[in-house]
């Protein structure tokens, strides 16, 4: 079970909590930020930097709220994963 660093809610992250056989729920949402590294101690790569504010996974509610806020602020729809 993962814990959202933004609100403290518990949720399932398939990357951190699963066996890798299923994609994470976040893979179906628009891309608005890079996926954080699995290990909080691992340095982010230049091609996939960790989010500046918080390098850990967020729960569905926080990530969806962030997507809505980002979309409203930029006036553009976020890219959907393919």
N, C-alpha and C positions, 0 to 999 in steps of 0.2 A: 504494500500500500504506500502510495506517495502522499506527501503533504505539500499543499500549495504554499509557496513562500510569500505570496501576496496576501492571502486571507486565512490560511491555516486549515482549509478544508481538506479532507482526505479524498483521494481519487485513485483510479487505476491508470498508470502510465505503462503502455505495452512495452516501451523501450526499457524502462527501468524495472518494472514489476513482472513483465511477461516472459515467455520463453523464446520470443522472436518469431513465432510462427504466424502471428497476426500483426497487421499494422496498427499503430497507435490511433486512437480516436482523433487526434489532432491532425493526422495526415489528410483527413477529408475536409478540413477547414481551409480558408484562404491563407496564403503565405504572407505573413506580416512581419515575421522575425525569424532569425535562425533557430534551429533546434539546438538546445544547450548540450554540452558534452555530458556523457553519462556520469563521469566522475567529477565531482566539484573541484577536485584538486588538479585535474588535467588542464593544461593551458589550451586556450582556444586557438585554432589555426587561423592563418590570415584569410583563408577562403571562407571560413565559417566562424566568425567571431561570436562570442557569447553576447546576449543582450546586455547593454550597458547598465541598466538599472538592476537586473536580477538574473543571474545565469541559471536559475533552476526552472523546472517545469511549472506551469500554472495549471490550475484546475479548469475544467470546461467553462465555468461561468466567468472566471477572470480573463481567460483567453478570448472568449467571445465578446466580452465587454471591451477589451483592448482592440479587437478587430473593428468593432462598431465605432469606437472613439477615433481610431486612426483613419478610418474611411471618411468619417464626418469632417475631420480636421483637414484632410488633403483634398476632399471633394472628389476623390477617385475610388473606384471599387478596387479592393485588393485582388491580386492574381489568385486564381484557383489552381490547386495542384492538378497535375495531369495523371 
